[in-house]
């Protein structure tokens, strides 16, 4: 059984949502030196590790950023769906109200024609 899933190009794929912008260059990036100039060695305490272990990612912040991006990308589509639903509901209310008013007026006219008190 082979199913051919429909691909909607307006819905972002996960890689479009998760990709982070390139981080700014770090302070310890290579620096151009003038001829004859040397870098001074970094001063670190003997008991401190030379390189700190990378921090564990903040999963809550990552989840929040992904959710914000998904909502931002889908918001125009959601707005259109809500707008159409509200327009349809408004039309249905208008039609129902019009029919109710016509029915009440017809009953009142019939009551007056036959000499009944409204």
N, CA, C and O of each residue as an XYZ file, in Angstrom:
472
protein
N       0.856     -1.168      0.000
C       0.000      0.000      0.000
C       0.902      1.231      0.000
O       1.662      1.446      0.944
N       0.822      2.010     -1.023
C       1.662      3.204     -1.100
C       0.778      4.438     -1.076
O      -0.118      4.605     -1.903
N       1.052      5.287     -0.115
C       0.313      6.535     -0.021
C       1.228      7.664     -0.427
O       2.401      7.684     -0.054
N       0.714      8.580     -1.170
C       1.478      9.723     -1.619
C       1.046     10.926     -0.780
O       0.015     11.528     -1.080
N       1.807     11.302      0.271
C       1.375     12.413      1.114
C       1.388     13.719      0.329
O       2.254     13.952     -0.515
N       0.435     14.539      0.622
C       0.334     15.837     -0.032
C       1.285     16.792      0.675
O       1.246     16.924      1.899
N       2.129     17.449     -0.086
C       3.098     18.388      0.476
C       2.595     19.797      0.249
O       2.409     20.220     -0.892
N       2.376     20.524      1.329
C       1.924     21.908      1.267
C       3.138     22.797      1.491
O       3.681     22.840      2.595
N       3.563     23.498      0.463
C       4.782     24.308      0.571
C       4.616     25.508      1.501
O       5.610     26.125      1.884
N       3.374     25.851      1.875
C       3.183     26.982      2.774
C       3.402     26.590      4.236
O       3.516     27.466      5.094
N       3.465     25.285      4.534
C       3.722     24.830      5.891
C       5.224     24.602      6.035
O       5.805     23.834      5.267
N       5.866     25.260      7.009
C       7.323     25.115      7.138
C       7.688     23.718      7.616
O       6.963     23.096      8.393
N       8.823     23.243      7.136
C       9.338     21.967      7.618
C      10.149     22.229      8.876
O      10.525     23.369      9.145
N      10.420     21.184      9.647
C      11.070     21.344     10.935
C      12.413     22.058     10.831
O      12.747     22.868     11.696
N      13.190     21.769      9.782
C      14.499     22.422      9.660
C      14.371     23.913      9.421
O      15.276     24.665      9.785
N      13.279     24.370      8.821
C      13.087     25.801      8.626
C      12.730     26.483      9.934
O      12.968     27.680     10.094
N      12.166     25.743     10.863
C      11.765     26.315     12.143
C      12.896     26.264     13.150
O      13.067     27.198     13.934
N      13.681     25.178     13.142
C      14.688     24.963     14.167
C      15.988     25.701     13.884
O      16.698     26.060     14.823
N      16.319     25.937     12.630
C      17.602     26.565     12.309
C      17.759     27.884     13.041
O      16.890     28.754     12.987
N      18.869     28.012     13.718
C      19.181     29.217     14.469
C      20.031     30.133     13.600
O      20.783     29.651     12.753
N      19.926     31.440     13.791
C      20.823     32.330     13.074
C      22.258     32.098     13.530
O      22.487     31.608     14.636
N      23.219     32.447     12.689
C      24.633     32.238     13.010
C      24.994     33.071     14.236
O      24.623     34.242     14.319
N      25.717     32.476     15.191
C      26.074     33.229     16.390
C      27.124     34.285     16.054
O      27.890     34.115     15.106
N      27.166     35.375     16.824
C      28.182     36.400     16.583
C      29.561     35.833     16.902
O      29.674     34.897     17.693
N      30.617     36.388     16.295
C      31.964     35.871     16.563
C      32.303     36.027     18.042
O      31.919     37.001     18.689
N      33.026     35.045     18.554
C      33.378     35.064     19.967
C      34.631     35.899     20.183
O      35.379     36.187     19.248
N      34.840     36.279     21.432
C      35.974     37.143     21.765
C      37.306     36.444     21.548
O      38.311     37.107     21.295
N      37.337     35.111     21.641
C      38.611     34.418     21.487
C      38.835     33.939     20.056
O      39.540     32.955     19.830
N      38.232     34.639     19.085
C      38.452     34.300     17.684
C      39.815     34.843     17.252
O      40.343     35.742     17.906
N      40.396     34.324     16.171
C      41.728     34.772     15.740
C      41.752     36.279     15.479
O      40.818     36.852     14.918
N      42.831     36.886     15.896
C      43.003     38.322     15.743
C      44.259     38.564     14.902
O      45.276     37.896     15.086
N      44.177     39.507     13.997
C      45.353     39.839     13.187
C      46.332     40.641     14.040
O      45.938     41.585     14.725
N      47.604     40.261     13.997
C      48.639     40.945     14.768
C      49.581     41.691     13.830
O      49.786     41.312     12.677
N      50.127     42.734     14.356
C      51.125     43.477     13.585
C      52.408     42.658     13.546
O      52.628     41.837     14.438
N      53.266     42.852     12.541
C      54.527     42.099     12.477
C      55.346     42.310     13.741
O      55.523     43.440     14.196
N      55.844     41.219     14.302
C      56.669     41.277     15.498
C      55.860     41.302     16.783
O      56.445     41.227     17.863
N      54.549     41.403     16.712
C      53.710     41.457     17.906
C      53.297     40.042     18.292
O      53.050     39.208     17.421
N      53.223     39.773     19.564
C      52.836     38.449     20.044
C      51.709     38.584     21.046
O      51.560     39.610     21.711
N      50.925     37.533     21.140
C      49.842     37.524     22.121
C      50.402     37.170     23.490
O      51.289     36.327     23.618
N      49.866     37.829     24.507
C      50.251     37.495     25.877
C      49.465     36.267     26.298
O      48.290     36.144     25.952
N      50.080     35.365     27.031
C      49.341     34.177     27.475
C      48.218     34.573     28.417
O      48.343     35.517     29.197
N      47.120     33.835     28.332
C      45.961     34.107     29.174
C      46.292     33.697     30.600
O      46.918     32.664     30.834
N      45.868     34.512     31.536
C      46.118     34.207     32.939
C      44.905     33.502     33.507
O      43.810     34.062     33.561
N      45.116     32.252     33.935
C      44.039     31.490     34.552
C      44.574     30.875     35.826
O      45.751     30.520     35.888
N      43.745     30.741     36.839
C      44.202     30.082     38.064
C      44.552     28.628     37.770
O      43.990     28.009     36.867
N      45.487     28.097     38.544
C      45.941     26.722     38.312
C      44.835     25.706     38.546
O      44.817     24.659     37.900
N      43.906     25.995     39.464
C      42.861     25.022     39.770
C      41.675     25.119     38.814
O      40.815     24.239     38.836
N      41.593     26.161     37.970
C      40.486     26.308     37.018
C      40.776     25.494     35.770
O      41.916     25.471     35.307
N      39.772     24.824     35.213
C      40.007     24.070     33.979
C      40.344     25.022     32.842
O      39.834     26.140     32.785
N      41.202     24.574     31.943
C      41.628     25.420     30.830
C      40.443     25.791     29.942
O      40.357     26.918     29.453
N      39.551     24.862     29.740
C      38.383     25.128     28.891
C      37.151     24.653     29.646
O      37.094     23.505     30.088
N      36.172     25.527     29.793
C      34.942     25.158     30.495
C      34.128     24.210     29.625
O      34.111     24.341     28.401
N      33.461     23.266     30.256
C      32.605     22.326     29.524
C      31.420     23.091     28.954
O      30.906     24.005     29.599
N      30.977     22.728     27.747
C      29.843     23.444     27.170
C      28.606     23.276     28.039
O      28.324     22.187     28.538
N      27.884     24.356     28.211
C      26.683     24.328     29.040
C      25.590     23.525     28.341
O      25.503     23.502     27.113
N      24.766     22.875     29.141
C      23.647     22.110     28.583
C      22.632     23.104     28.023
O      22.371     24.133     28.647
N      22.061     22.813     26.862
C      21.130     23.772     26.258
C      19.888     23.966     27.135
O      19.450     23.052     27.833
N      19.353     25.147     27.079
C      18.135     25.469     27.820
C      16.951     24.997     26.977
O      16.515     25.685     26.053
N      16.443     23.817     27.311
C      15.399     23.197     26.486
C      14.108     24.007     26.502
O      13.401     24.057     25.496
N      13.791     24.641     27.627
C      12.571     25.448     27.696
C      12.671     26.657     26.771
O      11.709     27.003     26.085
N      13.832     27.293     26.756
C      14.015     28.451     25.876
C      13.976     28.022     24.418
O      13.395     28.713     23.581
N      14.597     26.877     24.105
C      14.579     26.369     22.739
C      13.151     26.045     22.309
O      12.742     26.387     21.199
N      12.396     25.390     23.181
C      11.001     25.064     22.875
C      10.179     26.331     22.656
O       9.359     26.386     21.740
N      10.391     27.347     23.489
C       9.657     28.604     23.367
C       9.986     29.297     22.040
O       9.091     29.814     21.371
N      11.281     29.306     21.657
C      11.666     29.936     20.388
C      11.051     29.203     19.198
O      10.585     29.833     18.249
N      11.052     27.872     19.252
C      10.460     27.091     18.152
C       8.969     27.368     18.065
O       8.442     27.585     16.974
N       8.281     27.363     19.203
C       6.838     27.619     19.211
C       6.542     29.019     18.668
O       5.590     29.199     17.909
N       7.351     30.008     19.054
C       7.139     31.374     18.564
C       7.314     31.440     17.055
O       6.547     32.116     16.370
N       8.319     30.742     16.531
C       8.541     30.747     15.079
C       7.414     30.052     14.336
O       6.968     30.530     13.293
N       6.950     28.928     14.865
C       5.849     28.207     14.208
C       4.611     29.087     14.176
O       3.957     29.208     13.140
N       4.287     29.701     15.309
C       3.098     30.569     15.365
C       3.258     31.746     14.418
O       2.309     32.110     13.723
N       4.448     32.349     14.379
C       4.668     33.493     13.490
C       4.508     33.103     12.024
O       3.982     33.879     11.226
N       4.966     31.889     11.667
C       4.861     31.468     10.273
C       3.444     31.024      9.905
O       3.030     31.163      8.754
N       2.707     30.497     10.868
C       1.359     30.014     10.580
C       0.275     31.057     10.850
O      -0.876     30.861     10.458
N       0.624     32.158     11.510
C      -0.362     33.167     11.889
C      -1.173     33.693     10.709
O      -2.391     33.806     10.840
N      -0.567     34.024      9.555
C      -1.389     34.514      8.434
C      -2.429     33.491      7.974
O      -3.552     33.859      7.630
N      -2.059     32.210      7.968
C      -3.015     31.177      7.563
C      -4.129     31.040      8.597
O      -5.297     30.885      8.241
N      -3.764     31.098      9.878
C      -4.768     31.010     10.929
C      -5.718     32.207     10.861
O      -6.927     32.054     11.036
N      -5.176     33.383     10.611
C      -6.007     34.578     10.488
C      -7.019     34.426      9.363
O      -8.184     34.791      9.522
N      -6.585     33.893      8.229
C      -7.486     33.716      7.091
C      -8.592     32.721      7.420
O      -9.748     32.943      7.060
N      -8.254     31.631      8.098
C      -9.260     30.630      8.470
C     -10.278     31.237      9.432
O     -11.483     31.049      9.265
N      -9.797     31.961     10.431
C     -10.703     32.585     11.405
C     -11.582     33.624     10.720
O     -12.781     33.702     10.990
N     -10.983     34.429      9.824
C     -11.753     35.445      9.107
C     -12.870     34.800      8.281
O     -14.001     35.284      8.280
N     -12.554     33.715      7.583
C     -13.565     33.023      6.778
C     -14.656     32.420      7.657
O     -15.838     32.484      7.319
N     -14.256     31.832      8.790
C     -15.236     31.236      9.696
C     -16.169     32.303     10.272
O     -17.379     32.095     10.363
N     -15.601     33.437     10.657
C     -16.428     34.521     11.188
C     -17.365     35.090     10.124
O     -18.516     35.412     10.420
N     -16.882     35.213      8.898
C     -17.730     35.715      7.819
C     -18.881     34.753      7.561
O     -20.020     35.174      7.363
N     -18.575     33.460      7.563
C     -19.614     32.455      7.353
C     -20.634     32.482      8.493
O     -21.840     32.421      8.254
N     -20.149     32.574      9.722
C     -21.054     32.630     10.876
C     -21.906     33.892     10.821
O     -23.097     33.852     11.128
N     -21.306     35.004     10.434
C     -22.058     36.254     10.296
C     -23.145     36.148      9.243
O     -24.259     36.638      9.430
N     -22.807     35.495      8.124
C     -23.810     35.296      7.073
C     -24.963     34.440      7.575
O     -26.125     34.748      7.309
N     -24.654     33.363      8.302
C     -25.700     32.475      8.830
C     -26.587     33.208      9.831
O     -27.806     33.034      9.826
N     -25.983     34.021     10.683
C     -26.777     34.809     11.642
C     -27.684     35.775     10.902
O     -28.854     35.926     11.254
N     -27.156     36.423      9.885
C     -27.947     37.379      9.108
C     -29.142     36.688      8.449
O     -30.259     37.204      8.488
N     -28.906     35.530      7.847
C     -29.982     34.786      7.182
C     -31.037     34.351      8.202
O     -32.234     34.506      7.961
N     -30.599     33.813      9.328
C     -31.544     33.376     10.360
C     -32.351     34.521     10.930
O     -33.556     34.391     11.144
N     -31.689     35.650     11.178
C     -32.381     36.815     11.714
C     -33.408     37.344     10.719
O     -34.522     37.708     11.095
N     -33.022     37.380      9.460
C     -33.942     37.861      8.419
C     -35.182     36.964      8.323
O     -36.306     37.456      8.216
N     -34.964     35.639      8.362
C     -36.087     34.708      8.294
C     -36.994     34.862      9.516
O     -38.217     34.811      9.386
N     -36.412     35.047     10.694
C     -37.203     35.216     11.911
C     -38.041     36.487     11.843
O     -39.214     36.475     12.215
N     -37.445     37.589     11.369
C     -38.186     38.845     11.253
C     -39.308     38.702     10.225
O     -40.424     39.161     10.469
N     -39.035     38.078      9.086
C     -40.066     37.880      8.060
C     -41.225     37.046      8.607
O     -42.387     37.341      8.329
N     -40.914     36.016      9.378
C     -41.947     35.158      9.937
C     -42.805     35.920     10.950
O     -44.028     35.785     10.950
N     -42.176     36.710     11.804
C     -42.922     37.488     12.802
C     -43.812     38.517     12.123
O     -44.968     38.691     12.507
N     -43.274     39.203     11.108
C     -44.066     40.206     10.382
C     -45.245     39.531      9.685
O     -46.361     40.052      9.717
N     -45.012     38.382      9.056
C     -46.094     37.671      8.368
C     -47.180     37.253      9.357
O     -48.367     37.350      9.044
N     -46.794     36.794     10.537
C     -47.788     36.407     11.548
C     -48.596     37.607     12.017
O     -49.807     37.510     12.212
N     -47.926     38.732     12.196
C     -48.620     39.941     12.659
C     -49.576     40.463     11.586
O     -50.684     40.891     11.907
N     -49.161     40.432     10.314
C     -50.034     40.878      9.219
C     -51.243     39.959      9.119
O     -52.367     40.429      8.938
N     -51.023     38.663      9.234
C     -52.137     37.706      9.168
C     -53.087     37.924     10.344
O     -54.303     37.836     10.174
N     -52.559     38.203     11.517
C     -53.406     38.435     12.672
C     -54.237     39.682     12.479
O     -55.410     39.699     12.853
N     -53.660     40.732     11.903
C     -54.393     41.994     11.684
C     -55.460     41.770     10.613
O     -56.571     42.283     10.748
N     -55.153     41.019      9.555
C     -56.097     40.783      8.458
C     -57.322     40.001      8.953
O     -58.432     40.218      8.466
N     -57.132     39.129      9.880
C     -58.236     38.311     10.375
C     -58.868     38.896     11.632
O     -59.688     38.243     12.277
N     -58.494     40.110     11.979
C     -59.122     40.816     13.087
C     -58.724     40.304     14.448
O     -59.455     40.520     15.415
N     -57.618     39.647     14.561
C     -57.183     39.166     15.867
C     -56.273     40.214     16.494
O     -55.612     40.989     15.803
N     -56.261     40.213     17.807
C     -55.360     41.136     18.495
C     -53.950     40.533     18.473
O     -53.771     39.341     18.723
N     -52.981     41.353     18.179
C     -51.596     40.857     18.163
C     -51.069     40.526     19.525
O     -49.921     40.100     19.656
